[in-house]
Amino acid sequence: MDKVILLVRTLMSWDADGEEIPAPTRTDPVLDAWRSRWRATAELRPTRRRAVPRALASESSLALRAALHAMQAGELVLPPVRTGSVVAVAFSPDGALLATATASSATASRDGTVRLWDPVTRTPAGRPLTGHSGPVYAVAFSPGGTLLATGGYDSTVRLWDPATRTAVGEPLTGHRQTVFAVVFSLDGTLLATASRDSTVRLWDPATRAPVGQPITGHGAAVHAVAFSPDGTLLATAGDDGTVRLWDLATRAPVGQPITGHGAAVYAVAFSPDGTLLATAGDDGTVRLWDPATRTPAGPPLTGHSKPVYAVAFSPDGTLLATASRDGTVRLWDPATRTPVRPPLTGHSKPVYAVAFSPDGTLLATASHAPSGDNDGTVQLWSVPDAG
């Protein structure tokens, strides 16, 4: 608290014209609102302390910068980013941009745009990226942040330069139906895409050319895809109720399909160290697996009352965030498989996407609402014990 108040007093030692003025004293009532906001943030911390990397506890963290900006504007919470119904979100690797994929909006039921935002000020960062001819369902930044991949209803995958907001080359074509997922490998040499056409395709982002033949095996739409951190495995999940692992070197299946959800599987993610695989689906559960043995790593995580659409590990692997049709986001300790805090309940409609900022201090969540509804928002949350 003392460090935060010192930073606030320093910021308040200049007026709107940039002239230096006397800073408020430590007991000045003007600081009460700042103290109240920081106490509210502190209450989000779990009772059990987690090891937090030094960078996450610094005054330059993305969460602290966003909170200070909000409080300077007289706001005691981080206001939502208001846009159309959002089904995908992604932070750039440096945390300077937040990309959102819009499936619909109050003004266009088939919006087909991708928007870039400054996560600190929650304002647009340039004009929308237009080119898709229908809803956009997936966004992903390359590891170096020089490319943004998007996929959508028009069956195409598009690459963009986030710096210039312009398309890079022609659209990647090959899928015959909606593209639900796009993801780069950690070294940036591969782009994987998953589609309603039951296939997964691999591309070379540098040449925009296909790499090998499509990966087939799912008996229905493929909703999610993830690379293992070491780049040797690809995990896919689909409407056929299975999760499948593939050897990236041979494109061959690794063992039998992983089953357990008993219904469509919508999300899949590897932990940062590659020792866990998280999946979620229509049965309302989140499941953790050992990717080496393809066996459950403990019982399912239960608590959501409706289908779970998204999962994401924090950068340090100590938190797992899940988003559901029940309108809530939940945080779990993947080591103990227990909730870290009460559910996040800021959305009034189904939550389709969740993403941690690269420094692990902010969590972005996105809701999808019918055209004209009022919850087409991206909410930003301060992550427990961060900062």
N, C-alpha and C positions, 0 to 999 in steps of 0.2 A: 504493500500500500504506500509506504513512504517514497519508494522510487517512482511510482505512478504520479503521486501528488507533486513531487519535485519536477517531473517532466511537464505536468500540466501548468505549474506555476511559470516554468520557463517559457512555454508556448504563449502564455498570457502576458508576457512582458513586452509584447509588441502590439500596437494597435492595428486597425484595418488598413492604414496607410503605410505600414511598415516602420513606423516610428517607435523607438524604444520608450516604454512607460514603466512606472514602478510595478513590480510583480506583486500579486496579492500575498498577504501573510499566510502562514500555515493555518491560522484560525479564522480566516476570512470566510463568511457564509457563502460566498460565491463558489467555494470548493465543495460544498455539501453535496450538490447533485453529482459531482464526479465521484465522490466517495461512495455514494449510494449505488451508482452504476457498477463500480468495481466490486463492491460487496456482493451485488447480485451475480456478477460473473464468478466470484470466488465460491458461491454456493453451489455452482455446477460441478465443483471438484469432487471426485470420489472420496469416500472416507479412507480407503486404502491408498497410500501414496504410490505413484508409479515413478519409475526412473524416467526423467525427462532430459533429452539431450540439451546441452547448454544453449544451442541456437534457439530452441523453443522457448526458453525462459528469458530471452533478451528483450530489451525495450523496443527492438526493431521488428518484433514478430508481426506477422500480417494481422493477427487477431487484435493486438494492441493498437496498431495503426488504424484499423477499421473502427475500433471502439472509440478512440480519441476523436476521429473525424466525426462520428455520430454525436458524441457529446458536445463537440464544438458547435454543432448545428442545433443544440438544445434537445437532442434525442437521448433517452435513457436506455434504449435498446437498439440493436442493429435493425433498421427497417428493411423490409423485403425489396428485392429487385422485382419490379412489376413489369411483366411482359405477357405474351400469350401463353397458352398451355404448354408447359415445358416437360419434355420427356427424357432429356439428357443434359448433363453438365460436365465440364472438365476444366481444371485449372491448367494454365501454362506452367512449364517446369520452373520458371522463375517466380511464379505467383503473381505476376503483374496483370494477367488477364484471366477472365472467367468466360468460357464459351458456353452458350446455351443453344439447344436445338428445340425449335418450336413446332409442335404438331398442329396447333390451331391457335387462333386469337379471337378477340371480340370483333375484329374487323375483317378477318379472313379465315374461313373454316379450314382452308388448306394452305396455311401460311407459307411453308417452304423456305423459311429463312433461318439463318444462323446469326446470332448476335454475340458481340464481344463486349465485355464490361470491365470496368476498373473495380476490383473487389473491395477496395478501400472506400472509394467515394460512391460506389454502386451506380455509376453513371455510364452511359454508352461510350465505348472506346472506338469511335469511328462509325461508319455506316454499316448497316446489316450486310451479310454476305448472301447474295441471291444468285440462284442458278438452278436449284432443284425445282422440279415442277409439281411437287406435292410436299406433304409433311416430311420433316427431317427427324429421324429417330436416333441418330448416333453422332457423337463428336469425340475426337481424340487428338491431342497434341503429340507430335513426335518428341522423342526424348530431348532433342536439342532445341525444341521450340520453334524451329524454322518452318514447320509444316503443320497444318490442321487438316485432319481427314473428317469427312462427313458422309453419312449414308442415309438413304431415305426411301420413300414410297415409290419413287420413279425408277427404282432398281439400280441406280447408279451410285458410285462412290466418287467423291470429288476431293481434290487436294487444293489447299489455299495457302497463300503466304500471309501469316497473321500481321506482319509488319506493314504490308501494302494493302491488305484486304482484297487481294486479287486472286483469281484462279490460277493454279499452276498446271498448265497443260490441259488436255481434254479429259472429260470424265472417264473413269474406269468402268468399263461395261463388261458384262459376262453373266452377272446374276439375272435371273428371269423374273424375280419378284422382289418385294420390299427388302431392303437391307436394314437389319435390326441392330447390328453391332459392328464397330470398327475399333481396332486396337493395334498399336505399334509394338514390336518387340523392344526389349530394353536397350538393345544396341542400335535400334532405328533402321536396321537393314531389311526388315520385313513388315508388311502391313497385312493383318488378317481381317477378313470381313465375313459376316454370317448373315444368312438370308432366309426368308420364308420359303425359298425354293429347296430347302433341306440341305444345302451345300455350304461349305466354308471354302473361301478362296484366299490364296496367298499372293501378294504382290511385292514387287520391288519399288519402293517409294521413289528412288532416284530415277528409274527409267519408266515407271508407271506400267510396267509389263507384268503379266502373270508369271508366277513362279510355280512350275509344275502343274499338274492337273488338279481340278477341284477335289476337295476332301469330301467323300460321301460316306454315309453310314447311318445317319439319323433318318428316321422314317417320317419325319414331319419338320416343320419350321425350326430353324436354329436361332435361338434368341440371344445367346451370349457366347463369348470366346475370350480366352485369356492365355497369355504366354507365361510359362514358368520363369522365375527370375534368372535361372541359369541358361535359358534359351533352348532347352532340350525337349520340352513338352509343350503341347498345345491342349488346352481343355476347352470343350464345347458342351453346350447344354441346350435342350430343345423341348418342343411340344410332345415328343414321344416319351417324356418322363425319364430320360436317361442323361447322364453326364459321361462324356467319353474323353479319354486321353489318347493323344497321338504323338508318335515319335517324329519330331520335325525333320530329322535327317532322312527318314525313309517314307514319311507320310503314312506309316502303318499304324493300326490301332495298338495300344498298349494294354494288354489284358482284356477282360470282358467289360462291357459298359457298367458304370456305377449306377445302381438303382437304390431306391429308398423313399423317394418323394411320393411315388405312386401317382403323380400327375405332372403336368407341364413344369419344366424347370426354366426359370427366367433369368437367373443370374449366376455367375461363377467368378471367383477371384482367388488367386494365390496369395498367401501371406508373403511379406517381403523376404523372409528367409527360405521360402519354398517348402516349408515343412507341413503346411496346412493348405487345404483347398476348401473354400467356403462356397456353398450352393444354397439357393433359395427358390421357392416355387409356389405353385398354385395351392399347395396344401397348407400354406401359412407357416411353415417351419423353415428354419435355417439349419443347415447341417454342415458339420466340419468333418473332413476326411483326411486321411494320411495318403498323399498322392503316390508314395512309394509302394504301399500295399493295397491301395484302393479300398481301404476298410474305414468304418466310422471312427472318428477320434472323439469318442464320447457320445452321449445322447443328444438328440436334436435340441436346438434352442427354441423354446416356445414362449409365446407372449403376444405375438401379433394375432389378430382375430380374423384377418383376411389374407389373400395372397401377398407374398413378398416379392417385390419387383427388382430390388437392387441391393447389392452388398459391396462394401469397400473396407479394406484394412487401412489403418493409419500408417503413415510412412515408417514409424518405428515398430509396427506390428503389435502394439499393446492394446489397440482398440479395434473393434469390428463394428461398423455402422450398417444398419439394415433399414430399408424403406418399404412401406407397405400401402396396399390399397385401403387399409384402415385409417389412413391419414396421419400415422405416426412414424417417427424415426426412433430407433432404439440403438443404444450403445452397449456393447458387450465386451467383457474381458475374454479373449479367445483362450487364454491359458486355463481359466477356471470355468469358462462357459456360463458365467453369471452376468446379470445386468450391472452396468456401472452406475447408472442413475435412472430416475424415472424417465419415461418416454418423452421425447420432444414433440410437442403438440401444437405447433404454430400453424400448421396447414389445416384447411377445412375440407380438402379433397384428397384423392389418392396421391401418394408420393411415389414418383416413378424413378427418381434418380438421386444419387448421393455421391459426394466426392470430397476428399480431404485436400486442403491446400498443401503444397509441397513442404512447408515447414511444420505441418501438423497442427497449427493453431486455429484454423477455421474449418468449418464443415459447411458445405453447400448442399442444400436439398431442394428438389424441384417438384412442383405439383402439376398435375394434368387435370384440367377441368373442361366441361363442354363449352363450346363457343358462346361468348357472352357472359360466362360465369365470372365471379370476382376473385378467384383464387389462383389465377395464372401467375404464380410468383416463384421466385427463387429466394429461399430463406438462408441467411448466413448466421451460423452459430459459433460462439466461442467454445473451443473444445475443452473438456474438463482437464484441469491441472496444467493448462498450457498458458504460460506467461506469468 
